[in-house]
Amino acid sequence: MPDAELKTARTTLGLLLVIYVVNHIDRQVMYILAEDVKADLLISDAQLGWLMGGAFAIFYTFAGLPIARLADRGNRTRIITISLLLWSAMTVASGTARGFMSLLAARVGVGVGEAGCTPPAHSMISDVFPPEKRASALSTYSLGVPLGTLFGLAAGGYLAQELGWRSAFFVVGVPGVFLALIAKLYLREPERGRFDTDTDLQQDPLAKTFSFIVGLRAMRHVLIATALQTLFLAGAGAFHASFLRRVHGLSGSEAGLTLGLVAGFAGGFSVLAAGWIADRLGTRDVRWHFWIPAIGALVSLPFSFIAYSTGNTSLAVAMIAVATVFNHAYSGLTHTIMQGLVKPRMRATMSAVALFTMNLVGFGVGPVLLGVLSDAYGAEGGLSAALRMLLIFLAWSILHYVLGARSYIRDLNAKTSML
């Protein structure tokens, strides 16, 4: 790429990354505030699961598809800017909630707003970076998850302790309004499909797009695998702070800082390293895009089991950190697989389909299921037992990564002849 184009691409990626960090700060702050909200509003773990995952994910996923269809034919920067304004305003509104239902409504609003972030962002990144650099670029964008978690948990825990949980929502929501203005001024719409040999940029009917997507065996397996892995990660992530506070006696600020650092450094390293390794090994065999997440999930299993079984706080935190290094390797790579398997006019829609499955199954089921299991097992060790049970879904995801790799090359070669 010429230097000028590379500079523009990096500027676009950098600004999208900052927006994605804010996206996850506004989502993750609920996790560290959960115990304070539960005590103040007198709600159960199952209700917490709906606040942290269920309702948010349902509206996030169903709003995502029409927004993505619009992004595949319209101005993606405008969609991201408006979405950023909406979810930031609803984060602020979360601090005004007087009961479970009003807080649930605010979190639904956050979900609807955030649905307009990643599908157009994935599409834009795929249009400013060539195929051989997309794994690194999309993995860099995926850093928004660990970095947003770092700031959301660490800042949220401190703010809740110093100012209360309501003020914490105000403080983390307001910066998004100013960031939306910056995005309006500096985020530029790239040329669609500029690095692709397919020059047909007309948008197909939704039914034909779906038929194309489900017709790819590798695509079906990667969608199932990411949904299952996200179910575990979303469920565990939603209750990790509660786990450290209830089981190991940490304060809100201690749990927030600890988990924030784990997510920011261990998760950030994992996402970047996986993208870097995949770009290099992928030139030899593109199936490494599947094999790396499979290996990461497999290696993380025993570390996660120990983390939720030990009574030693330091060991539990260390095991969560090691598991995070391996089980977050899937983040950028699975989106790289999906973006590479579809045509330019389908990319935002493809991203929405991926987020639909990951969020509806992952964030929609994971936190709610974990909350229900925790309530069912009871106060004494219930949360630890529920976390161990969710590991079944992480193990299940490995099978689909392996199966997806078997047909990946064939599907990549066949995609241009399927429409």
N, C-alpha and C positions, 0 to 999 in steps of 0.2 A: 504493500500500500504506500502511496506517496505520503510524504511527511505531513502535508496539510490535511489530507484525508484522515490520517492516523490521529492527528491532534483533535480533529472534530469528533472522531469516533470515541476517543478517550474522554473528551468533555461530556459527550452525551451519556456515556456509561457512568461517569463519575456523578453526574447530577441525578441520573436514575437510581444509582446506588444510595445516595443520600435520601431520596424520597422513599426508597424501600426500607431504609433504616427507620425513618419516622413511622412508616407503615407498621413495622413490627414493634416499635416502642409503644404505640397506641394499643396494639393488640396484647403485648406481653405484660404491660403494667397491671392488667387485671389479675394476672397470676400471683404476683407478690402481694397484692392487696386483698387476696381472697379471704384470708383468716380474719382480717379487720372488718371486711364487708360482712362476713358470716356472723361475727359477733354482734355487729351493730344492727343488721337487718334481721337477725335470728332465722337464718335459712339453713338447709341441710346440705350435705355433700352432693347429693343428686342435683339440687338447685344450683349449686356452684358449678357443676358440670355443664348445665345449660347456659350459664352466664359466660363461662370460659370457652365453651366449644359449641354445644348443640345449636342454639338459636342463631348465634353468630355465623356458624358454618352453613346452616341451611339457607339463610338469606344471601350470604356471600356467594354460594355456589349458583343459586338460581338467578341472581342478578348478573353474574359473571358472563354467562353465555350471550345474552342480548347486547351487553356492552362490548364483548369481543367481536361480535358480528359487525357492530358499528365501527370498531377499530380496524377491521379488515378492509373497510372501504372509505373510512373517513379520517379526520385529523386526530392522530393518536396523542399528540402533545396536549391538545385541548381537553381530551377525555381524562388524561392523567391529572391535569391541573384542577378540573372541576371535582374529580373524585377526592383529591387531596384536601380540598376545602371542606367537603362534606364529612369525611371521616374525622378530621380534626375538630370540627364543630360538635360532632356527636360524642367525641371523647370528652370534651368540656362538659357536655350535657350529662355525661355519666356521673359527674360529681354532684349533680343536683337531685339525684334519685332519692326518693323517700321510702321506697320499698322494692321488693323483688321485681314486680311487673314493670315499674318505671325504669329500673336499671336494665332489665331485659330489653325494653324498647330502645334504650340508648345504645346498647351493644349490638342490636340488630342494625341500627343506623350506621354504626362503625363498620359492620360487615358489608353492607350495601356499598358504602363509600370505597372501602378497600378493594372491592371486586373490580374496580376500574383502574387498578394500578398495574398488576403484573402481566395480564394478557397483552395490552398494547406495548408495555416495556419489552417483553420478550420479542415481540415482532420488530420493534425498532432496533434492538441490539442485533438481531439476525440480519438486518438490512445495513448496518454500519460496519460489521465485521465479516470477513470471508469465512467459509466453512472450516478451514483449518485452524482458525483462531476462536471459533465460537464456544468450544468447551471452556476455555479459559475465561472468555468474556462473560458467558452466562454463569459460570462459577463465581466470578467476581461480583456480579449482580446479586447472586445468592448469598453473598456475605451480609446482605441486609438482614438476614434471619439471625445469625449469631450476634452481630453488632447491635441490632435492635433489641435483642434479648438482653445483652449486656447492659445497655443503658436503661432499658425498661425496668429490669429487675433491680439493678443497683440504685438507680435514681428513685424508683417507686418505693422501695423499702425505706430509703432515707427520708423521702418526703412524707411518707405515711407516719413515720416515727416522729418527725419534727412538726408537721403541719396537719396531719390527719389524712385519711384516704380520699376525702372529697377534694381537698386542695391538690392532692397528687394528680388527680385527673385534670384539673385546670392547668397545672404547670406543664404537663407533657402534651396537652392538646393545642395550646396557643401557638407554639413555634410553627406548626404545620400551616397556619394561615399565612405567615410571612414567607415560608418556603414556596407556597403556591404562587406568590407574586414573582419570586425569582425564576420559577419554572416557566411562567408566562413570558418572561423577558428573554430567557437564555436557552430554553429547550427548543431545538429545531426539528422539524419533521423531515426524516430522511427519504430518499428515493426508494420506493418499494421494490424489492426483488432484484436489486442491482448486482448481486453476486451470484445469481442463479441462472442456469441455462434455460429454465422454463420462462418464457416471455409472455405467457398467457396470464394476465393479471386480472381478468374478469372474475368476480366472485360467483362461485357456484351456489345453487340452492342448498339450504341447510341439510336437507335429506341426502343429497349427493355427497356433501362433505362428510357427513357421518358415515355413509356407506364406504367412502374411501378409507376413513380412519379405522373402522372396525374390520375392514378387509385385510389389514396388515397384522399377521400373527404376532410379530415382535411388538407391535403397538399394544395389542391386547394384553400381552404379558407384562409390559412395563407399566401400564396403567394399573393393573391389579397389584403388582409388586409395590409401587409407590403408595397406593391406597393403604395397603396392609402395614407397610413400614411407618407411614404417617399416623396411622391409628395408634400404634404403640408410642411413637415419639410425642404426639399431641397429648395423649392421655397422661403419659409420664411427665411431660413438660408442664402441663397444667397443675399437677399436684406435687411437683418436686419441692416447691417452697413449703407447702403444708407438711410434706414428709419430713423435711429438716426441722421444722418448727415443732411438730407434734412428737415425732419419734426421737429426735436428737436434741431438742430443747433450745434451738437457736432462736434469736430474736428476729423480727421482721427485717431489720436492716442487715443483720449478719447473713441471713438466708439469701436476701436479695443480692448482696455483694458477692457472696460465694458462688451462687448459681450464675450471676452475670459474668463473672470472670471465667467460669468454666465454659459458658456458651461463647463468650467473646473470643477467648484464646484457643481453647480446644476445638470448638466448633468452627471458628474462623480458619484455623490452620487446616482442618479437615477439608473444608469446602475448597480452599485455594489449592491445596496440595493435590486433591483428587482431580481438579480441572487441569492442572499443570501436567500431572502424570498421564492423564487420559489423552491430552493433545500429543504427547510424545509416543506413548505406546500405541495410540490409535493409528498412527501412520504405518505401523507394522501389521496391526490387526484391529479393526474397528470394534470388534466384539469386546475389547477391554472396557468400553463404555458400559457394558452390562456386568462384566466380571468384577470390576472394582467395587460397585455397590454390593454385590453378592458376598465378596470376601469381607468387606467391611462389616456387614450385618452379622455374618457368621462369627467373626472374631469378637464382636462386641457382646455377644450373648452371655458368656460366663462372667464378664466384668459387671454387667447389669445385674445378674442374679446375686452376686456377692454384695453389691451395693445395697440391695433391698433386703438382705438377710442379716447383715452384720449389725451389732450394737455399737461398734466403734465409729464415732463420727468422722474422724480423719480418714479412715479406710473407706467409709461410704462415699465421701466426697471424692476421694482419689479414684475410686472405681467408676463413679459417674463421669468423671473427667476423661478417663481412658476410654470408656464406652462411647463417649461423645465424639472422640477423635475418629472412631471407626464407623459409627452408625450415622454420621452426617455426610459421609462421602457421596451419598446418593443424590444430594440436593441439586447441584448444577448439572450433573451428568445425565440424569433422567430427562431433564428438559432439553438437553442437547440432543439426546436420542429422538425425542418427539419432534423437535423443530426440524431436525434433519430428514425425518421420514415424510414430512408433508410439503406441499408447495407453498410459495410465498403468500398467495391469497388466502391461505388457510391458517397462517401461523398464530394470529391472535385467537382465532376460534379453537385451534388445537391447544393453546395454552389454557383457555377457559375450560375445555373438556378435561384437561389434566387436573386443573385446580378444582373442577367439579367433583371428580372422583376422590382426589386427595383430601379435600375439605369436607365433603359430605360424609365420606367413610371415616377419614382420619380425625378431623376436628369435630365433626358432627357426632360420631360414635365414641371415639376414644375417651374424651373427658367425661362424658355422660356415663359410659360403661364403667369407667374406673370409679366414679362417684357412687354408682349403684352398688358395685362390688364392695367398696369400702364400707358403705352403710350396712350391707348384708353380713359382712364378716364381723362387724362390731368394732367398738372403740379400741379394744386391746389387740394391736397388731393388724387391724383390718386394712389399713392403707398399705402397709408393707406387703401383705398377702395379695392385695389387688394389683399392685405394681408387678409382682412376680407373675401373676396370671397373664398379664398383657404381653409378656415375652413370647407367648405362643404365636402371636400375629407377626412379630419380627422374624421368627424362625420360618414361618409360612412364606414370607416374602422372598426368601432366598431361592426357593424352588422356582418361582416365576422369573427371577432374574436369569437363572441358568437356562430355563426353557426359552426365554426371549432371545438370548444370545444365539441360539441354534438357528433361528430364521432371520436374524438381523441383516446379514449381508444380502440374502436373497430379496428381502423386502426393500432395502435401499436401491438395489439394481432394478427392481420391478416397478418402483413408484411412478416413473414417468410414463409407463404404458398402461396404467390403471384407469386413466381418465380419457 
